[in-house]
């Protein structure tokens, strides 16, 4: 298991006014990173005061491959 992980999940909408996505956390597999994103999107949709679609929120997250 790598210390920094192989896949880094970042969130584009997290930091308003920034052109760079905010790194959230690393994962060893892409499927773990994808599951994390879906979980985060679910929480955002459930807690939102406006009607959001999970599929639209998921698009704000980015997975990048990290060489460790």
Rosetta blueprint (number, residue, H / E / L):
1 X L
2 X L
3 X L
4 X L
5 X L
6 X L
7 X E
8 X E
9 X E
10 X E
11 X E
12 X L
13 X L
14 X L
15 X L
16 X L
17 X L
18 X L
19 X L
20 X L
21 X L
22 X E
23 X E
24 X E
25 X E
26 X E
27 X E
28 X L
29 X L
30 X H
31 X H
32 X H
33 X H
34 X H
35 X H
36 X H
37 X H
38 X H
39 X H
40 X H
41 X H
42 X H
43 X H
44 X H
45 X H
46 X H
47 X H
48 X L
49 X L
50 X L
51 X L
52 X L
53 X L
54 X H
55 X H
56 X H
57 X H
58 X H
59 X L
60 X L
61 X E
62 X E
63 X E
64 X E
65 X E
66 X L
67 X L
68 X L
